[in-house]
Every structure is written in structure tokens, then in C-alpha cells.
Amino acid sequence: TQHEITKVDMNFKSVFGACVFVLHARSLQAWIQPQKNTLMRDGRSVRFLAQGRRVAPRTRMLAAPAELWGGYLQALESAPLITKCLTATVIIGAGDATAQAIEGSKKKTNIDIKRVARWALFGLILQAPWNHYYQNALEAAIPSTADPWTLTTAFKVAVDQFFQAPIFTTIIFYFFAIVEGRGLPNAKRQVETELWPTLLKNWIIFIPATAVNLGIIPLEFRVLFINVIFFFWVIILSLLINDTSTKQGA
């Protein structure tokens, strides 16, 4: 009868609606459940948590950094060198832009986009690849100890700051002399007059930072840590290099 057909139809709709609700509930549960990523480096496992939840706009805004961090971890695992290069490009370019903002407040000048691009290029093709391979080689040659504050860490800091740092700082001077069209003779003069004063400033920042980096920070995050410290160092170095260039061009 029509009544029975209607009753069956209503029961079917109820069952169908319940199934849809269950499917949505299970999907929501899977979406909310934390996703765990494991990075394996040198036999060590570092476990991280990336969470996603349907939350209010304000809470979502607060959760955005966690989502970015989760994305960074995934990129670091799948393409470590490229990820480090792109991260260095952004951080170091931002460092020079900050330096120019400081300069501009004194000289009333606008930000030079080409100069920011030069520093970003430095991060992309030199700073990140150099530190990626250097940190891996240093760790392979002198493995970290369980206790971060040992003679091994002190020796690694000494190697980093008194052997690696002078070489890399010299390369930085030559790199910018070339990309800015000032020529190799100009770079040589700048190294002769500015290398040691620059290293003295470098050691004030980087000796303690390197001790923390080599003693505490896991290998896969050391380049990121250097990039963050380098943000502030780029401000100092950028101001120094461009101030010297201005005096020589005058």
C-alpha cells in the first residue's frame, strides 16, 4: 500500500542519513587526528606533531604557524637541500630589507629591491648549500656526543669559527664584489681592510650561537638555526659592506 511504501521510503532515508552522518564523522575524526612525521638522521628519530582542527577564525589564525611548521617539516624530509635553500632565500632577503629600512630611516632612502635580490640570491646559491654540506661533513667527521657541553663540542665550535668562518666570510666579500660589478681587485682590498673587523663582530654573535647549534640543535635543523641567526648577522654585514662600498665610491 501507499502507506507501507512511504514507511519503507522513510526508513531508507533514515538509514541513508545515518550512514552519511557516520561517514562524515569518521572523516572528521581522521582529519582532526594528529599526523605524525618522523625524520631519521644518523640513527636518531625526531618525532613531530602537526595538527589540524575545525576551529573558529581566531583560533585558526593562531594555529597557522603550527600548520606552516608542519609543512616545513614535510618539505625538509622530502627535499632537504631545496627546502633549506628556499628558506635561506626568504630569511636572508628579509634581513637585508630590514637593514635597508634601518639605513632608510637615517638617509631617507627607499628600499633597493635589486640589493635585496642580491642577498636573497646569496642565500639561495651560496649560504644554504654551503652550510648544508658543511654541517653534514662536520657531523660525519666529528659526531655529536650525548652530553652537549663537552670538549668535542668545543673543538667543533673552534673548527667552525676559526677555520670555516674566515673562509666563508671571504667568499661573501668576493661574491658581492662580483654580483655588484665592483670587480675582484675591490674585493681583495675589502678583504684586506674589513675581514678581521668583520670576524670580530662575527665571533661576538656566532661563537655562542654555534655552541648552541652544534651542542643542542639536531643536525637536520642546524641550517635553519643558522638562517635565523644569519638574519641578524646579515643586517650587520649588509650595513658594513654597503657603508664600505659607499665610502669607496665617493
Accessible surface in RSA format (square Angstrom, percent):
REM  Atomic radii and reference values for relative SASA: ProtOr
REM  Chains: A
REM  Algorithm: Lee & Richards
REM  Probe-radius: 1.40
REM  Slices: 20
REM RES _ NUM      All-atoms   Total-Side   Main-Chain    Non-polar    All polar
REM                ABS   REL    ABS   REL    ABS   REL    ABS   REL    ABS   REL
RES THR A   1   115.95  82.5  77.17  78.2  38.78  92.4  88.75 119.2  27.20  41.1
RES GLN A   2   136.17  76.1 127.46  93.2   8.71  20.7  62.24 132.5  73.93  56.1
RES HIS A   3   139.67  76.3 131.59  91.5   8.07  20.6  95.67  98.6  44.00  51.2
RES GLU A   4   103.31  59.3 102.44  77.5   0.87   2.1  34.22  66.2  69.08  56.4
RES ILE A   5   110.68  63.0 107.27  79.9   3.41   8.2 109.98  79.2   0.71   1.9
RES THR A   6    61.89  44.0  58.35  59.2   3.54   8.4  50.99  68.5  10.90  16.5
RES LYS A   7   123.19  60.1 121.03  74.3   2.16   5.1  65.51  59.0  57.68  61.4
RES VAL A   8   100.74  66.3  99.97  90.5   0.77   1.8 100.35  87.2   0.39   1.1
RES ASP A   9    61.31  42.9  57.72  57.4   3.60   8.5  17.82  41.9  43.49  43.4
RES MET A  10   119.81  62.0 117.44  77.7   2.37   5.6  95.97  81.6  23.84  31.6
RES ASN A  11    80.28  55.4  78.94  76.3   1.34   3.2  23.03  55.4  57.25  55.3
RES PHE A  12   132.71  66.4 127.25  78.8   5.46  14.2 132.20  80.1   0.51   1.5
RES LYS A  13   130.83  63.8 122.82  75.4   8.00  19.1  74.24  66.8  56.58  60.3
RES SER A  14    76.23  64.4  59.05  78.8  17.18  39.6  40.91  87.1  35.32  49.5
RES VAL A  15    94.38  62.1  92.14  83.4   2.24   5.4  94.36  82.0   0.02   0.1
RES PHE A  16   121.63  60.9 118.12  73.2   3.51   9.1 121.34  73.6   0.28   0.8
RES GLY A  17    36.17  44.6   0.00   N/A  36.17  44.6  30.64  84.1   5.53  12.4
RES ALA A  18    56.13  51.6  47.35  73.1   8.78  20.0  54.54  76.8   1.59   4.2
RES CYS A  19    64.60  48.9  60.22  67.2   4.38  10.3  20.35  51.6  44.25  47.7
RES VAL A  20    53.96  35.5  53.73  48.6   0.23   0.6  53.96  46.9   0.00   0.0
RES PHE A  21   145.68  72.9 141.59  87.7   4.08  10.6 145.37  88.1   0.31   0.9
RES VAL A  22    76.29  50.2  75.66  68.5   0.63   1.5  76.29  66.3   0.00   0.0
RES LEU A  23   116.97  65.1 116.02  83.0   0.95   2.4 116.24  81.6   0.73   2.0
RES HIS A  24   123.49  67.5 118.70  82.5   4.79  12.3  75.78  78.1  47.71  55.5
RES ALA A  25    43.84  40.3  32.98  50.9  10.86  24.7  38.98  54.9   4.85  12.9
RES ARG A  26   165.23  69.4 159.71  81.4   5.52  13.1  38.44  52.5 126.79  76.8
RES SER A  27    72.36  61.1  60.17  80.3  12.19  28.1  37.13  79.1  35.23  49.4
RES LEU A  28    71.91  40.0  67.82  48.5   4.09  10.3  71.47  50.2   0.44   1.2
RES GLN A  29   125.67  70.3 121.02  88.4   4.66  11.1  38.10  81.1  87.57  66.4
RES ALA A  30    58.81  54.1  50.89  78.5   7.92  18.0  53.69  75.6   5.12  13.6
RES TRP A  31   107.31  43.1  94.39  45.7  12.91  30.3  74.77  39.9  32.54  52.8
RES ILE A  32    59.72  34.0  59.72  44.5   0.00   0.0  59.72  43.0   0.00   0.0
RES GLN A  33   108.46  60.7 103.04  75.3   5.42  12.9  22.65  48.2  85.82  65.1
RES PRO A  34    47.30  34.5  37.98  34.6   9.33  33.9  37.98  31.4   9.33  58.0
RES GLN A  35   100.50  56.2  99.18  72.5   1.32   3.1  45.08  96.0  55.42  42.0
RES LYS A  36   130.58  63.7  99.38  61.0  31.21  74.3  45.65  41.1  84.93  90.5
RES ASN A  37    29.74  20.5  26.62  25.7   3.13   7.5   4.05   9.7  25.69  24.8
RES THR A  38    39.54  28.1  28.44  28.8  11.10  26.4  22.43  30.1  17.11  25.9
RES LEU A  39     0.53   0.3   0.44   0.3   0.08   0.2   0.50   0.4   0.03   0.1
RES MET A  40   109.93  56.9  97.16  64.3  12.77  30.4  91.00  77.4  18.93  25.1
RES ARG A  41    61.21  25.7  57.80  29.5   3.41   8.1  28.05  38.3  33.16  20.1
RES ASP A  42    97.93  68.6  55.04  54.8  42.90 101.4  36.32  85.5  61.62  61.5
RES GLY A  43    77.11  95.1   0.00   N/A  77.11  95.1  36.45 100.0  40.66  91.1
RES ARG A  44   100.93  42.4  96.47  49.2   4.46  10.6  66.42  90.8  34.52  20.9
RES SER A  45    67.00  56.6  34.88  46.5  32.12  74.0  29.65  63.1  37.35  52.3
RES VAL A  46    34.19  22.5  31.32  28.4   2.87   6.9  34.19  29.7   0.00   0.0
RES ARG A  47   146.41  61.5 119.55  60.9  26.86  64.0  44.83  61.3 101.58  61.6
RES PHE A  48    38.94  19.5  31.95  19.8   6.99  18.2  38.38  23.3   0.56   1.6
RES LEU A  49    95.13  53.0  69.88  50.0  25.26  63.5  69.89  49.1  25.24  67.9
RES ALA A  50    21.85  20.1  16.37  25.3   5.48  12.5  18.25  25.7   3.60   9.5
RES GLN A  51    67.54  37.8  52.80  38.6  14.74  35.1  14.88  31.7  52.66  39.9
RES GLY A  52    22.19  27.4   0.00   N/A  22.19  27.4  17.01  46.7   5.19  11.6
RES ARG A  53   110.36  46.3 102.43  52.2   7.93  18.9  33.70  46.1  76.66  46.5
RES ARG A  54   173.22  72.7 145.41  74.1  27.81  66.2  48.72  66.6 124.50  75.5
RES VAL A  55    50.31  33.1  25.76  23.3  24.55  59.2  36.13  31.4  14.17  38.4
RES ALA A  56    60.35  55.5  46.31  71.5  14.04  31.9  53.32  75.1   7.03  18.6
RES PRO A  57   114.83  83.7 105.59  96.3   9.24  33.6 110.23  91.0   4.60  28.6
RES ARG A  58   185.25  77.8 179.68  91.6   5.58  13.3  59.69  81.6 125.56  76.1
RES THR A  59    64.55  45.9  64.17  65.1   0.39   0.9  38.54  51.8  26.01  39.3
RES ARG A  60   106.06  44.5 101.87  51.9   4.19  10.0  29.79  40.7  76.27  46.2
RES MET A  61   130.96  67.8 117.86  78.0  13.10  31.2  83.83  71.3  47.13  62.4
RES LEU A  62   127.47  71.0 107.93  77.2  19.54  49.1 110.67  77.7  16.80  45.2
RES ALA A  63    34.41  31.6  28.01  43.2   6.40  14.6  34.23  48.2   0.18   0.5
RES ALA A  64    38.57  35.5  38.12  58.8   0.45   1.0  38.49  54.2   0.07   0.2
RES PRO A  65    83.32  60.7  77.13  70.3   6.20  22.5  79.12  65.3   4.21  26.1
RES ALA A  66    56.63  52.1  44.94  69.4  11.69  26.6  52.18  73.5   4.45  11.8
RES GLU A  67    80.79  46.4  64.60  48.9  16.19  38.5  32.10  62.1  48.69  39.8
RES LEU A  68   137.74  76.7 128.65  92.0   9.08  22.8 132.14  92.8   5.59  15.1
RES TRP A  69   100.06  40.2  96.72  46.8   3.33   7.8  88.69  47.3  11.37  18.4
RES GLY A  70     3.27   4.0   0.00   N/A   3.27   4.0   3.27   9.0   0.00   0.0
RES GLY A  71    38.35  47.3   0.00   N/A  38.35  47.3  30.45  83.6   7.90  17.7
RES TYR A  72    33.82  15.8  27.14  15.4   6.67  17.4  30.92  23.2   2.90   3.6
RES LEU A  73     1.72   1.0   1.40   1.0   0.32   0.8   1.40   1.0   0.32   0.9
RES GLN A  74    96.46  53.9  91.85  67.1   4.61  11.0  24.20  51.5  72.26  54.8
RES ALA A  75    39.00  35.9  33.93  52.4   5.07  11.5  38.48  54.2   0.51   1.4
RES LEU A  76     0.33   0.2   0.33   0.2   0.00   0.0   0.33   0.2   0.00   0.0
RES GLU A  77    80.36  46.1  63.77  48.2  16.59  39.5  20.77  40.2  59.59  48.7
RES SER A  78    93.55  79.1  55.99  74.7  37.56  86.5  51.44 109.5  42.11  59.0
RES ALA A  79    33.43  30.7  28.46  43.9   4.98  11.3  33.43  47.1   0.00   0.0
RES PRO A  80    45.49  33.2  45.49  41.5   0.00   0.0  45.49  37.6   0.00   0.0
RES LEU A  81    51.95  28.9  50.93  36.4   1.02   2.6  50.93  35.8   1.02   2.7
RES ILE A  82   110.38  62.8 108.74  81.0   1.64   4.0 110.12  79.3   0.26   0.7
RES THR A  83    12.57   8.9   9.73   9.9   2.83   6.7   9.09  12.2   3.48   5.3
RES LYS A  84    12.10   5.9  10.88   6.7   1.22   2.9   2.88   2.6   9.22   9.8
RES CYS A  85    13.94  10.5  13.94  15.6   0.00   0.0   3.74   9.5  10.20  11.0
RES LEU A  86   102.77  57.2 101.85  72.9   0.92   2.3 102.27  71.8   0.51   1.4
RES THR A  87    26.54  18.9  20.76  21.0   5.78  13.8  18.85  25.3   7.69  11.6
RES ALA A  88     0.00   0.0   0.00   0.0   0.00   0.0   0.00   0.0   0.00   0.0
RES THR A  89    32.44  23.1  31.21  31.6   1.22   2.9  31.21  41.9   1.22   1.9
RES VAL A  90   106.11  69.8  98.08  88.8   8.03  19.3 104.06  90.4   2.05   5.6
RES ILE A  91    31.29  17.8  29.13  21.7   2.16   5.2  31.29  22.5   0.00   0.0
RES ILE A  92     0.00   0.0   0.00   0.0   0.00   0.0   0.00   0.0   0.00   0.0
RES GLY A  93     4.57   5.6   0.00   N/A   4.57   5.6   4.57  12.6   0.00   0.0
RES ALA A  94    44.00  40.5  35.02  54.0   8.99  20.4  41.08  57.9   2.92   7.7
RES GLY A  95     0.00   0.0   0.00   N/A   0.00   0.0   0.00   0.0   0.00   0.0
RES ASP A  96     0.00   0.0   0.00   0.0   0.00   0.0   0.00   0.0   0.00   0.0
RES ALA A  97    27.62  25.4  26.37  40.7   1.25   2.8  26.83  37.8   0.79   2.1
RES THR A  98    49.31  35.1  44.95  45.6   4.36  10.4  34.22  46.0  15.10  22.8
RES ALA A  99     0.00   0.0   0.00   0.0   0.00   0.0   0.00   0.0   0.00   0.0
RES GLN A 100    10.27   5.7   6.49   4.7   3.78   9.0   2.55   5.4   7.73   5.9
RES ALA A 101    54.44  50.1  40.56  62.6  13.88  31.6  47.00  66.2   7.44  19.7
RES ILE A 102    65.90  37.5  62.63  46.7   3.27   7.9  65.90  47.5   0.00   0.0
RES GLU A 103    23.49  13.5  22.28  16.9   1.21   2.9   9.69  18.7  13.80  11.3
RES GLY A 104     9.73  12.0   0.00   N/A   9.73  12.0   5.82  16.0   3.91   8.8
RES SER A 105    74.39  62.9  49.56  66.1  24.84  57.2  49.28 104.9  25.12  35.2
RES LYS A 106   159.43  77.8 126.10  77.4  33.33  79.4  82.82  74.5  76.61  81.6
RES LYS A 107   118.53  57.8  94.49  58.0  24.04  57.2  78.12  70.3  40.42  43.1
RES LYS A 108   175.68  85.7 142.73  87.6  32.96  78.5 102.85  92.6  72.83  77.6
RES THR A 109    80.17  57.0  60.54  61.4  19.63  46.8  56.80  76.3  23.38  35.3
RES ASN A 110   144.19  99.4 122.04 117.9  22.15  53.3  32.37  77.9 111.83 108.1
RES ILE A 111    78.47  44.7  60.53  45.1  17.94  43.2  60.69  43.7  17.78  48.3
RES ASP A 112    63.78  44.7  56.95  56.7   6.83  16.1  26.18  61.6  37.60  37.5
RES ILE A 113   128.10  72.9 124.77  93.0   3.34   8.0 124.77  89.8   3.34   9.1
RES LYS A 114   156.97  76.6 153.38  94.1   3.59   8.5  98.20  88.4  58.77  62.6
RES ARG A 115    18.54   7.8  18.54   9.4   0.00   0.0   5.56   7.6  12.97   7.9
RES VAL A 116    28.16  18.5  28.16  25.5   0.00   0.0  28.16  24.5   0.00   0.0
RES ALA A 117    54.86  50.4  45.95  70.9   8.91  20.3  51.55  72.6   3.32   8.8
RES ARG A 118    54.74  23.0  53.26  27.1   1.48   3.5  16.14  22.1  38.60  23.4
RES TRP A 119     1.92   0.8   1.92   0.9   0.00   0.0   0.29   0.2   1.63   2.6
RES ALA A 120    17.37  16.0  17.37  26.8   0.00   0.0  17.37  24.5   0.00   0.0
RES LEU A 121    70.51  39.3  67.16  48.0   3.35   8.4  69.82  49.0   0.69   1.9
RES PHE A 122     0.00   0.0   0.00   0.0   0.00   0.0   0.00   0.0   0.00   0.0
RES GLY A 123     0.00   0.0   0.00   N/A   0.00   0.0   0.00   0.0   0.00   0.0
RES LEU A 124    64.37  35.8  61.90  44.3   2.46   6.2  61.90  43.5   2.46   6.6
RES ILE A 125    93.97  53.5  71.75  53.5  22.22  53.5  75.22  54.2  18.75  50.9
RES LEU A 126    33.21  18.5  32.70  23.4   0.50   1.3  33.10  23.2   0.11   0.3
RES GLN A 127     0.00   0.0   0.00   0.0   0.00   0.0   0.00   0.0   0.00   0.0
RES ALA A 128     0.00   0.0   0.00   0.0   0.00   0.0   0.00   0.0   0.00   0.0
RES PRO A 129    28.65  20.9  28.35  25.8   0.30   1.1  28.65  23.7   0.00   0.0
RES TRP A 130    70.07  28.1  57.92  28.0  12.16  28.5  67.55  36.0   2.52   4.1
RES ASN A 131     8.27   5.7   8.27   8.0   0.00   0.0   0.00   0.0   8.27   8.0
RES HIS A 132    20.07  11.0  19.57  13.6   0.50   1.3   6.70   6.9  13.37  15.6
RES TYR A 133   131.46  61.4 127.47  72.5   3.99  10.4  98.42  74.0  33.04  40.7
RES TYR A 134    37.92  17.7  31.26  17.8   6.66  17.3  36.94  27.8   0.98   1.2
RES GLN A 135     3.70   2.1   3.61   2.6   0.09   0.2   1.62   3.5   2.08   1.6
RES ASN A 136    55.64  38.4  50.56  48.9   5.08  12.2  24.01  57.8  31.63  30.6
RES ALA A 137    61.73  56.8  49.64  76.6  12.09  27.5  57.91  81.6   3.81  10.1
RES LEU A 138    12.29   6.8   7.87   5.6   4.42  11.1  11.87   8.3   0.43   1.2
RES GLU A 139    14.89   8.5  12.91   9.8   1.98   4.7   5.79  11.2   9.10   7.4
RES ALA A 140    83.37  76.7  49.91  77.0  33.46  76.1  61.34  86.4  22.03  58.4
RES ALA A 141    80.28  73.8  43.18  66.6  37.10  84.4  54.59  76.9  25.69  68.1
RES ILE A 142    35.95  20.5  34.81  25.9   1.14   2.7  35.95  25.9   0.00   0.0
RES PRO A 143    86.11  62.8  82.13  74.9   3.99  14.5  82.13  67.8   3.99  24.8
RES SER A 144    40.92  34.6  15.57  20.8  25.35  58.4  17.52  37.3  23.41  32.8
RES THR A 145    55.46  39.4  37.51  38.0  17.96  42.8  43.44  58.4  12.02  18.2
RES ALA A 146   115.65 106.3  69.12 106.7  46.53 105.8  82.50 116.2  33.15  87.8
RES ASP A 147    78.74  55.2  72.55  72.2   6.19  14.6  31.79  74.8  46.95  46.8
RES PRO A 148    37.41  27.3  35.68  32.5   1.73   6.3  37.41  30.9   0.00   0.0
RES TRP A 149   144.89  58.1 120.85  58.5  24.04  56.5 102.62  54.7  42.27  68.6
RES THR A 150    43.43  30.9  27.82  28.2  15.61  37.2  38.84  52.2   4.58   6.9
RES LEU A 151   158.76  88.4 151.45 108.3   7.31  18.4 151.94 106.7   6.82  18.4
RES THR A 152    41.05  29.2  34.90  35.4   6.15  14.7  11.73  15.7  29.33  44.3
RES THR A 153     8.98   6.4   8.98   9.1   0.00   0.0   4.13   5.5   4.85   7.3
RES ALA A 154    56.21  51.7  43.74  67.5  12.47  28.4  50.47  71.1   5.74  15.2
RES PHE A 155   117.90  59.0 112.85  69.9   5.05  13.2 117.47  71.2   0.43   1.2
RES LYS A 156     1.54   0.8   1.54   0.9   0.00   0.0   1.53   1.4   0.01   0.0
RES VAL A 157    13.42   8.8  13.42  12.1   0.00   0.0  13.42  11.7   0.00   0.0
RES ALA A 158    37.91  34.9  35.14  54.2   2.78   6.3  36.26  51.1   1.65   4.4
RES VAL A 159    37.73  24.8  34.20  31.0   3.53   8.5  37.61  32.7   0.12   0.3
RES ASP A 160     7.98   5.6   7.98   7.9   0.00   0.0   0.00   0.0   7.98   8.0
RES GLN A 161     4.51   2.5   4.51   3.3   0.00   0.0   0.00   0.0   4.51   3.4
RES PHE A 162   115.53  57.8  92.15  57.1  23.38  60.8  92.91  56.3  22.63  64.8
RES PHE A 163   132.18  66.1 129.24  80.1   2.93   7.6 131.10  79.5   1.08   3.1
RES GLN A 164    15.46   8.6  14.43  10.5   1.03   2.5   3.54   7.5  11.92   9.0
RES ALA A 165     6.66   6.1   4.11   6.3   2.54   5.8   6.64   9.4   0.02   0.0
RES PRO A 166    22.95  16.7  22.06  20.1   0.88   3.2  22.57  18.6   0.38   2.3
RES ILE A 167    74.47  42.4  69.92  52.1   4.55  11.0  74.24  53.5   0.23   0.6
RES PHE A 168    12.22   6.1  12.22   7.6   0.00   0.0  12.22   7.4   0.00   0.0
RES THR A 169     6.40   4.6   6.40   6.5   0.00   0.0   0.31   0.4   6.09   9.2
RES THR A 170    35.04  24.9  35.04  35.5   0.00   0.0  29.19  39.2   5.86   8.9
RES ILE A 171    53.47  30.4  51.54  38.4   1.94   4.7  53.34  38.4   0.14   0.4
RES ILE A 172     3.54   2.0   3.54   2.6   0.00   0.0   3.54   2.5   0.00   0.0
RES PHE A 173     0.92   0.5   0.56   0.3   0.36   0.9   0.92   0.6   0.00   0.0
RES TYR A 174    68.60  32.0  68.60  39.0   0.00   0.0  45.36  34.1  23.24  28.7
RES PHE A 175    25.85  12.9  21.16  13.1   4.69  12.2  25.25  15.3   0.60   1.7
RES PHE A 176     0.84   0.4   0.84   0.5   0.00   0.0   0.84   0.5   0.00   0.0
RES ALA A 177     0.00   0.0   0.00   0.0   0.00   0.0   0.00   0.0   0.00   0.0
RES ILE A 178   107.59  61.2  92.05  68.6  15.55  37.5  95.08  68.5  12.52  34.0
RES VAL A 179    53.75  35.4  22.31  20.2  31.44  75.8  29.39  25.5  24.36  66.1
RES GLU A 180    46.45  26.7  16.45  12.4  30.01  71.4  15.24  29.5  31.21  25.5
RES GLY A 181    68.22  84.1   0.00   N/A  68.22  84.1  34.26  94.0  33.96  76.1
RES ARG A 182    56.60  23.8  31.77  16.2  24.84  59.1  38.79  53.0  17.81  10.8
RES GLY A 183    30.32  37.4   0.00   N/A  30.32  37.4  29.72  81.6   0.60   1.3
RES LEU A 184    99.14  55.2  96.09  68.7   3.05   7.7  96.32  67.6   2.82   7.6
RES PRO A 185    89.87  65.5  83.51  76.1   6.36  23.1  88.93  73.4   0.93   5.8
RES ASN A 186    15.47  10.7  14.94  14.4   0.53   1.3   1.63   3.9  13.85  13.4
RES ALA A 187     0.00   0.0   0.00   0.0   0.00   0.0   0.00   0.0   0.00   0.0
RES LYS A 188   119.87  58.5 119.73  73.5   0.14   0.3  62.50  56.3  57.38  61.1
RES ARG A 189   124.92  52.4 124.63  63.5   0.29   0.7  58.97  80.6  65.95  40.0
RES GLN A 190     0.69   0.4   0.69   0.5   0.00   0.0   0.16   0.3   0.53   0.4
RES VAL A 191    23.81  15.7  22.05  20.0   1.76   4.2  22.05  19.2   1.76   4.8
RES GLU A 192   116.27  66.8  81.27  61.5  35.00  83.3  43.34  83.8  72.93  59.5
RES THR A 193    84.46  60.1  65.16  66.1  19.30  46.0  68.15  91.5  16.31  24.7
RES GLU A 194    34.16  19.6  34.16  25.8   0.00   0.0   0.25   0.5  33.91  27.7
RES LEU A 195    19.00  10.6  18.89  13.5   0.11   0.3  18.89  13.3   0.11   0.3
RES TRP A 196   146.97  59.0 146.34  70.8   0.62   1.5 121.72  64.9  25.25  41.0
RES PRO A 197    54.07  39.4  51.90  47.3   2.16   7.9  53.53  44.2   0.53   3.3
RES THR A 198     0.00   0.0   0.00   0.0   0.00   0.0   0.00   0.0   0.00   0.0
RES LEU A 199     0.00   0.0   0.00   0.0   0.00   0.0   0.00   0.0   0.00   0.0
RES LEU A 200   107.64  59.9 104.95  75.1   2.69   6.8 105.01  73.7   2.63   7.1
RES LYS A 201    85.96  41.9  84.36  51.8   1.60   3.8  60.89  54.8  25.07  26.7
RES ASN A 202     8.36   5.8   8.36   8.1   0.00   0.0   0.00   0.0   8.36   8.1
RES TRP A 203    43.71  17.5  41.21  19.9   2.50   5.9  41.44  22.1   2.27   3.7
RES ILE A 204   133.41  75.9 115.25  85.9  18.16  43.8 123.07  88.6  10.33  28.0
RES ILE A 205    46.14  26.3  38.89  29.0   7.25  17.5  43.39  31.2   2.75   7.5
RES PHE A 206    17.57   8.8  17.57  10.9   0.00   0.0  17.57  10.7   0.00   0.0
RES ILE A 207    60.47  34.4  60.47  45.0   0.00   0.0  60.47  43.5   0.00   0.0
RES PRO A 208    73.85  53.8  67.68  61.7   6.17  22.4  73.80  60.9   0.05   0.3
RES ALA A 209    13.66  12.6   7.17  11.1   6.49  14.8  13.07  18.4   0.59   1.6
RES THR A 210    10.13   7.2   7.53   7.6   2.60   6.2   5.29   7.1   4.84   7.3
RES ALA A 211    25.09  23.1  25.09  38.7   0.00   0.0  25.09  35.3   0.00   0.0
RES VAL A 212    54.92  36.1  54.92  49.7   0.00   0.0  54.92  47.7   0.00   0.0
RES ASN A 213     3.37   2.3   3.37   3.3   0.00   0.0   1.15   2.8   2.23   2.2
RES LEU A 214     2.38   1.3   0.08   0.1   2.31   5.8   0.08   0.1   2.31   6.2
RES GLY A 215    15.63  19.3   0.00   N/A  15.63  19.3   1.33   3.6  14.30  32.0
RES ILE A 216    99.00  56.3  75.85  56.5  23.16  55.8  80.58  58.0  18.43  50.0
RES ILE A 217    35.13  20.0  33.40  24.9   1.74   4.2  33.40  24.1   1.74   4.7
RES PRO A 218    39.11  28.5  38.02  34.7   1.09   4.0  39.11  32.3   0.00   0.0
RES LEU A 219    14.80   8.2  13.79   9.9   1.01   2.6  13.79   9.7   1.01   2.7
RES GLU A 220     4.74   2.7   1.60   1.2   3.14   7.5   3.36   6.5   1.39   1.1
RES PHE A 221    19.28   9.6  18.75  11.6   0.53   1.4  18.75  11.4   0.53   1.5
RES ARG A 222     4.21   1.8   4.21   2.1   0.00   0.0   0.00   0.0   4.21   2.5
RES VAL A 223     0.92   0.6   0.92   0.8   0.00   0.0   0.92   0.8   0.00   0.0
RES LEU A 224    32.24  18.0  30.55  21.9   1.70   4.3  31.72  22.3   0.53   1.4
RES PHE A 225    48.78  24.4  44.78  27.7   4.00  10.4  48.47  29.4   0.30   0.9
RES ILE A 226    18.86  10.7  18.32  13.6   0.54   1.3  18.86  13.6   0.00   0.0
RES ASN A 227     0.55   0.4   0.55   0.5   0.00   0.0   0.00   0.0   0.55   0.5
RES VAL A 228    70.29  46.3  69.41  62.8   0.88   2.1  70.29  61.1   0.00   0.0
RES ILE A 229    34.22  19.5  34.22  25.5   0.00   0.0  34.22  24.6   0.00   0.0
RES PHE A 230     9.34   4.7   9.34   5.8   0.00   0.0   9.34   5.7   0.00   0.0
RES PHE A 231    48.24  24.1  48.24  29.9   0.00   0.0  48.24  29.2   0.00   0.0
RES PHE A 232   115.42  57.7 113.84  70.5   1.58   4.1 113.97  69.1   1.45   4.1
RES TRP A 233     4.33   1.7   4.33   2.1   0.00   0.0   0.29   0.2   4.04   6.6
RES VAL A 234     0.00   0.0   0.00   0.0   0.00   0.0   0.00   0.0   0.00   0.0
RES ILE A 235    21.41  12.2  21.41  16.0   0.00   0.0  21.41  15.4   0.00   0.0
RES ILE A 236    60.76  34.6  57.60  42.9   3.16   7.6  59.29  42.7   1.47   4.0
RES LEU A 237     0.29   0.2   0.27   0.2   0.02   0.1   0.29   0.2   0.00   0.0
RES SER A 238     0.00   0.0   0.00   0.0   0.00   0.0   0.00   0.0   0.00   0.0
RES LEU A 239    49.33  27.5  47.34  33.9   1.99   5.0  47.61  33.4   1.71   4.6
RES LEU A 240    33.00  18.4  27.92  20.0   5.08  12.8  32.67  22.9   0.33   0.9
RES ILE A 241     1.24   0.7   1.24   0.9   0.00   0.0   1.24   0.9   0.00   0.0
RES ASN A 242    23.68  16.3  22.38  21.6   1.30   3.1   8.88  21.4  14.80  14.3
RES ASP A 243    61.43  43.0  59.39  59.1   2.04   4.8  17.30  40.7  44.13  44.0
RES THR A 244    12.51   8.9  11.68  11.8   0.83   2.0   9.03  12.1   3.47   5.3
RES SER A 245    26.16  22.1  17.55  23.4   8.61  19.8  18.09  38.5   8.06  11.3
RES THR A 246    82.28  58.5  71.30  72.3  10.99  26.2  61.53  82.6  20.75  31.4
RES LYS A 247   143.66  70.1 125.49  77.0  18.17  43.3  81.02  72.9  62.64  66.7
RES GLN A 248    78.43  43.9  44.30  32.4  34.13  81.3  39.38  83.8  39.05  29.6
RES GLY A 249    70.05  86.4   0.00   N/A  70.05  86.4  36.51 100.2  33.54  75.1
RES ALA A 250   117.33 107.9  47.17  72.8  70.16 159.6  86.30 121.5  31.03  82.2
END  Absolute sums over single chains surface
CHAIN  1 A    14693.4      12585.0       2108.4      10457.2       4236.2
END  Absolute sums over all chains
TOTAL         14693.4      12585.0       2108.4      10457.2       4236.2
